Amino acid sequence: MKIAGAILAGGAGRRLGGVDKARLDLGGEWMAARVAARLAPQVDQLALVARGDPARFAPLVLPVLADGIPGGAGPLAGLLGALDWAAEIGAEAVLSVPVDTPFLPPDLGARLASALGAGPAAIAVAGGRRHPVCGLWRVALRGPLRAALEGGMRRVDAFATGIVAAEATFDAAEAFLNINTPEDLRAARARAAAARPVAGGFDRIVMVDWSASGAPSPRKPSADAIWIGTADENGAQATYHRTRAEAEAALGNAFAKVRAQGARVLAGFDFPLGYPTGFVRCLTGAQSAFALWDWLEAHVEDAPDNANNRFQLAARINALLHGRGPFWGRPEGLNLPDLPARKLVDYGPAMPERRRVEEAARRAQPVWKLYTTGSVGSQALLGLPMLARLRKRFGAAVWPFDAPDGPLVLAEIYPAVIEPEVKAAMTEGTIKDALQVRLLAQAFWRLQAGGGLADAFAAAPDWPGRQEEGWILGVGVEAALRAAARQADSPPGRSGRSSAPKP
């Protein structure tokens, strides 16, 4: 089911002195930005519904929709506007939330969609009808809703009462806190401030070494394959996976199991989660990294046996952008005129070669390089569609695009940060990739135990291109991360467990 998200921001905020609730400061950012960060991972496309000049919301980089009927008809009119927009973009339902609910559950959309299912219900509401504005509404309700508005109906709960509805119960009632009064605002600011220092609190750390191989890796565990390292209170291990499909299934199963236990997971992936500023806009017309994730998910072909179209797709993108790049690198025998085999690209000011974080981590290769030693571009092309699916399935937060809260947080990692520690821990017969992800998972686990993980999240600078480019978790706190890696027991046989038999 394709779901559109709508943040209803048409309220006048009278009990708060007539302020624009969407732009109220909450923990150093607009309330609407907090709600958007919560909702974006849970929907396919997201928009803000508000009256007045839409230009005042430009920093949010979201479509701003008008009410479905003019004249101050309340949130029902905003909902109609969202349903009309959803119909235009081909969505089947709208997940609506008010702009003054900044602590929404990260699995709100998933649980409402499960409740709605394929049954007769036209809406799914949160909290046993206690929160009807937080609901999932089928687009087919446009006609009845328009008729109700034209008949004078103004209350969302009154409209919802006359419709066959499904319900999803949420235990954490405070997740639906509405900010209507100065007292509510003070409580919300206190809650936001209290949550800021505890960006950690993860029950498991997962580190993934991805692969862009065009065929399954050998049956015998080997290098240059997919390795997943995990660390928790029981120790650490590394597991081997021959194909991307197998690894994605393993990650999905593990995340589902941990979430069912009410635990939290930090999962790091060793490929870029964003591209240099300007690329997303050139290709998709948007500025969010997630627009590119969705575009790649729709265009990448990646079979269960690892056969894929990454080089052909890169050539197609180059052709779409009317140039000899930005992508380069391919096997010499592959005849793709739009994809240079070597770096022959003049990026120019509109298409930088490197992201800002790669200027800080100079050894990191640019994402445009698809082939030969050190290349990471192919891993990104084949990894981002997988992350797009996991993000939607689990309502994951993706740092630094989202705040690092919720049950599952995805981040970009750069294992070379602890390269000296990996070399020092190597023993004869050890597979470096297996050791590297296990040691890195342990390092982040120890960093969290010492209170340093919050510093790692805070190390990403804030600048206009951050929502496109992202950042590498650990860059900015390299010394602390390396120290944590040195504290971890080195050889696979002495601390933690490894599922990789020695070759």
C-alpha positions, 0 to 999 in steps of 0.5 A, spaced: 500 500 500 502 506 497 501 511 503 502 519 503 503 522 509 500 529 511 502 533 517 495 538 519 498 545 521 492 549 520 490 550 527 491 558 529 494 556 536 489 561 540 491 558 547 498 559 546 497 566 544 495 565 536 502 563 534 504 558 528 504 552 532 508 549 526 514 554 527 514 553 535 521 552 537 522 545 541 529 543 542 532 547 537 528 546 531 521 547 529 515 543 531 513 541 524 520 539 523 520 534 529 513 531 526 516 530 519 522 527 522 518 522 526 513 521 520 517 521 514 520 514 515 513 511 515 510 514 509 512 514 501 511 521 500 510 527 506 506 534 505 504 539 510 497 542 510 497 549 512 493 556 510 497 562 509 503 563 505 507 557 504 514 560 503 514 561 511 515 553 511 521 553 505 526 550 510 522 544 511 523 542 504 516 539 504 510 540 499 505 545 502 498 543 501 492 548 501 485 545 505 480 541 500 475 547 501 477 554 503 474 558 509 477 555 515 473 549 515 478 546 520 482 539 520 477 536 516 478 541 510 486 539 511 484 532 511 480 533 504 486 537 501 491 531 503 486 526 500 486 530 493 493 530 493 494 523 495 490 521 489 494 525 484 500 522 486 497 515 486 497 513 493 492 509 496 491 512 503 493 518 507 496 517 514 494 524 518 497 527 524 497 534 527 503 538 527 502 539 535 504 531 536 512 531 536 512 524 540 509 520 535 510 512 535 515 511 530 511 505 528 504 509 527 504 508 520 506 500 520 501 498 525 495 502 522 496 499 516 496 492 519 490 494 522 486 497 516 489 491 512 484 489 506 478 488 510 472 493 509 474 498 514 475 505 510 480 508 516 484 506 521 485 510 528 490 510 533 488 509 541 481 506 540 478 512 537 482 517 542 486 520 537 482 520 530 486 525 527 492 520 527 489 516 522 490 512 516 484 514 511 483 511 504 483 515 498 476 513 497 473 517 502 474 523 498 467 524 496 464 522 502 468 527 506 467 533 501 460 532 502 460 532 509 464 538 509 459 542 504 454 539 509 457 543 515 461 538 518 467 540 522 469 535 527 474 529 525 471 525 530 464 526 528 466 524 521 470 518 523 464 516 527 460 514 521 465 510 518 467 503 518 474 503 522 479 499 524 483 501 531 490 500 533 491 500 540 498 504 543 500 503 550 504 509 550 499 515 551 504 520 552 506 519 545 500 522 542 501 529 547 498 535 544 501 541 545 495 546 546 497 550 552 503 554 555 503 548 560 503 543 554 509 546 551 513 547 557 512 539 558 514 538 551 520 542 551 522 539 558 521 532 555 525 534 549 531 536 553 531 530 557 531 526 551 537 529 548 543 526 552 541 519 551 541 518 544 544 511 545 541 506 549 541 501 544 540 494 546 544 491 540 549 494 535 549 491 528 555 493 523 554 491 516 560 490 510 556 490 504 558 487 497 556 489 490 558 482 487 554 480 481 554 473 483 553 469 489 560 469 494 563 462 495 560 457 500 566 457 504 566 464 508 571 469 504 573 476 504 569 481 499 562 478 501 557 481 506 559 480 513 554 482 519 557 484 525 553 484 532 555 486 539 550 486 545 551 484 552 552 477 551 558 479 546 559 479 539 559 475 533 560 476 525 556 472 520 557 471 513 552 472 507 553 469 500 548 474 497 544 481 498 537 478 498 540 473 503 543 478 508 537 483 507 532 477 509 537 476 515 537 483 517 529 484 517 528 477 521 533 480 526 530 487 526 523 484 527 525 479 533 529 485 537 523 490 536 518 484 538 522 484 544 521 492 545 529 493 544 533 498 540 538 497 535 543 501 531 545 499 524 551 501 521 552 500 513 559 501 510 556 505 504 554 512 503 547 514 505 547 520 501 550 523 495 554 530 494 549 536 494 545 537 488 545 530 485 538 529 488 535 535 485 538 534 478 535 527 478 529 527 482 527 534 483 527 534 490 532 535 495 532 529 500 536 523 500 530 519 501 527 521 494 534 518 491 533 512 495 526 511 493 528 512 485 533 507 486 529 502 489 524 503 483 530 502 478 535 498 481 534 490 478 538 486 483 536 478 482 536 473 488 543 470 485 546 478 485 545 479 478 544 486 477 544 492 473 548 497 477 553 499 471 547 500 466 543 504 471 549 508 472 550 509 465 543 511 464 543 516 470 549 519 466 545 520 460 539 523 463 544 528 466 547 530 459 554 529 461 560 524 461 559 523 469 558 523 474 559 516 475 565 512 472 568 506 473 566 499 469 569 493 467 573 494 460 569 489 456 563 492 458 560 497 452 557 503 455 559 509 452 555 513 457 559 510 463 567 512 462 571 506 465 576 511 468 575 518 471 574 523 466 569 527 469 569 535 470 564 535 476 564 543 476 560 547 481 553 544 480 556 537 482 561 536 487 566 530 487 566 529 494 561 530 500 563 534 506 564 528 510 569 525 505 573 532 506 573 530 513 575 523 512 580 524 506 581 516 505 574 515 503 572 514 496 567 518 492 561 515 491 561 516 483 567 511 483 563 504 481 569 499 480 576 497 482 580 498 488 576 502 494 570 503 490 564 504 494 559 507 489 556 500 486 555 498 494 551 505 494 547 503 488 545 496 490 545 498 498 540 504 498 534 500 495 535 495 501 535 501 506 529 504 503 525 497 504 527 496 511 526 504 513 519 503 510 518 496 513 520 498 520 519 505 520 526 506 521 530 513 523 536 514 519 541 519 522 543 524 521 537 525 516 532 523 522 533 524 530 537 518 532 531 515 536 526 510 535 527 502 536 531 502 529 536 507 527 540 506 521 547 510 520 553 510 515 559 507 517 566 507 515 570 501 518 577 504 516 576 509 522 579 503 526 584 500 521 590 500 525 586 496 531 584 491 526 591 490 523 593 489 530 588 484 532 589 480 525 591 473 526 593 468 521 587 465 518 583 471 520 578 474 515 579 481 515 572 483 513 569 478 519 574 481 524 572 488 522 565 488 523 565 485 529 570 489 532 567 495 530 560 493 533 564 492 539 567 499 539 560 502 538 558 498 544 563 500 548 563 507 546 555 507 548 557 504 555 562 510 556 557 515 554 561 517 548 555 515 543 551 521 544 558 525 542 558 521 535 551 523 534 552 530 535 559 530 531 555 531 525 555 539 523 548 542 521 549 545 514 544 546 508 546 540 504 546 535 510 539 532 508 542 530 502 549 528 503 548 525 510 554 524 515 559 518 517 557 516 524 564 516 528 567 521 524 569 527 529 570 522 534 575 518 531 580 518 537 574 515 542 572 510 537 579 507 536 580 507 543 574 503 544 576 498 539 582 497 542 579 495 549 575 490 545 578 483 545 582 482 539 582 475 536 575 472 534 576 466 538 578 470 545 572 474 545 565 474 542 563 469 537 564 468 530 560 464 525 566 464 520 570 458 520 577 459 518 579 458 511 
